[in-house]
């Protein structure tokens, strides 16, 4: 017989939507600007949300405290195991997850050269200056006068930092914060791709201009 589902899909979706609309309430953060009654206001919000969630489920009477840690059981019941072994496995898994969440973000590796090793100015890896292009007809000065685009292709790709949460933060709040970090990471990669495409288009236009100037030296393009 399948296990009883403590929280329905509709209730879970309602809970995630409410938490995305109020991130301070989701992460159990108390905003100083809210005044001395901030905790009482957060408690009232949880009571109102719990009432709406209980109204969706038939015979559901969970308190606001219980709704802070919703757990969905698996559709297929797992086989029974020895209780002490299950408790030890659960404790070890929770301890390992807590250690992973509390790890500090990996610091970015400095790519600058040591001032004692070389007296020249340090240049980040991948951001070397582009050598000037020489035109066979002598008309390459126009293309070289165009100001170059900023080159950020040498910058390291941002890595997603491991978020740090308190021990009492529920799992759905952690998942919501991870989704926010994934969105920021995808946006950074998209901006880097756009910048790389701009540089490629600019190089193609510069090459095309040089070819046209070689074929038509007497034709003033500008």
Order of alpha helices (4+ residues) and beta strands (2+ residues): alpha-alpha-alpha-alpha-alpha-alpha-alpha
